[in-house]
Amino acid sequence: MEYQGTWKEIWTQKGAMEGTRDDIRVYNGWEKSTADMRETAQRIINLLEIKPTDKVLEVGCGAGGLAQYMNCEYIGIDFSSTLVKRCMEFYQKTAVYSEANEIPFKDKYFDKCFSWGVFLYFPEWNYTEEVIREMKRVTKQGIFIGELPKTSHDPKHQLYHEKQFADVGFLTERGWSEPYCDIRFNAYLLNR
């Protein structure tokens, strides 16, 4: 199926498509990816040292592709109301309809926060900076942002450089998902 419009319209269309949990890769935009959702979630859990007692926020939860593997006090946010509905329906996870640059939670509400494969859909660096400020505001400890593209096959993707994230206090590392390891990177803050 061909999706059209702004990124928000595209993700809303995806969330509204007929399907089941078996279609989670399509709902979450992983249909062309070779990455394993369980393995990706486990790497995030290990890096952030997520414990069952932690309150954890996922920015851009989609239909719950990674949420399904989170054994903690999990809350996801997404700007697609249809994907938020799918996340709750498929995995009984708490999800909230929200823009990433206006996270509707009080300061230091979460222990940890992560986002995977979402920042490429942001419109510009200023919006990204607002999201980073919000993630820092609501999080006490670790923050992880994964799959930041340096180049892309899609001209609508927002591109990044490691220095942009280093300048706002993040450490960076090579991407995790083949064949994108050399053209994408991850950024993180641990034990803030």
Secondary structure in CASP SS format (residue, H / E / C, confidence):
PFRMAT SS
TARGET T0000
AUTHOR 0000-0000-0000
METHOD secondary structure of the structure
MODEL  1
M C 1.00
E C 1.00
Y C 1.00
Q C 1.00
G C 1.00
T C 1.00
W H 1.00
K H 1.00
E H 1.00
I H 1.00
W H 1.00
T H 1.00
Q H 1.00
K H 1.00
G H 1.00
A H 1.00
M C 1.00
E C 1.00
G C 1.00
T C 1.00
R H 1.00
D H 1.00
D H 1.00
I H 1.00
R H 1.00
V H 1.00
Y H 1.00
N C 1.00
G C 1.00
W C 1.00
E C 1.00
K C 1.00
S C 1.00
T C 1.00
A C 1.00
D C 1.00
M H 1.00
R H 1.00
E H 1.00
T H 1.00
A H 1.00
Q H 1.00
R H 1.00
I H 1.00
I H 1.00
N H 1.00
L H 1.00
L H 1.00
E C 1.00
I C 1.00
K C 1.00
P C 1.00
T C 1.00
D C 1.00
K E 1.00
V E 1.00
L E 1.00
E E 1.00
V E 1.00
G C 1.00
C C 1.00
G C 1.00
A C 1.00
G C 1.00
G C 1.00
L C 1.00
A H 1.00
Q H 1.00
Y H 1.00
M C 1.00
N C 1.00
C C 1.00
E E 1.00
Y E 1.00
I E 1.00
G E 1.00
I E 1.00
D E 1.00
F C 1.00
S C 1.00
S H 1.00
T H 1.00
L H 1.00
V H 1.00
K H 1.00
R H 1.00
C H 1.00
M H 1.00
E H 1.00
F H 1.00
Y H 1.00
Q C 1.00
K C 1.00
T E 1.00
A E 1.00
V E 1.00
Y E 1.00
S C 1.00
E C 1.00
A C 1.00
N C 1.00
E C 1.00
I C 1.00
P C 1.00
F C 1.00
K C 1.00
D C 1.00
K C 1.00
Y C 1.00
F E 1.00
D C 1.00
K E 1.00
C E 1.00
F E 1.00
S E 1.00
W E 1.00
G C 1.00
V C 1.00
F H 1.00
L H 1.00
Y H 1.00
F C 1.00
P C 1.00
E C 1.00
W H 1.00
N H 1.00
Y H 1.00
T H 1.00
E H 1.00
E H 1.00
V H 1.00
I H 1.00
R H 1.00
E H 1.00
M H 1.00
K H 1.00
R H 1.00
V H 1.00
T E 1.00
K C 1.00
Q C 1.00
G C 1.00
I E 1.00
F E 1.00
I E 1.00
G E 1.00
E E 1.00
L E 1.00
P E 1.00
K C 1.00
T C 1.00
S C 1.00
H C 1.00
D C 1.00
P C 1.00
K C 1.00
H C 1.00
Q C 1.00
L C 1.00
Y C 1.00
H C 1.00
E H 1.00
K H 1.00
Q H 1.00
F H 1.00
A H 1.00
D C 1.00
V C 1.00
G C 1.00
F C 1.00
L E 1.00
T E 1.00
E E 1.00
R E 1.00
G C 1.00
W C 1.00
S C 1.00
E C 1.00
P C 1.00
Y C 1.00
C C 1.00
D C 1.00
I C 1.00
R E 1.00
F E 1.00
N E 1.00
A E 1.00
Y E 1.00
L E 1.00
L C 1.00
N C 1.00
R C 1.00
END
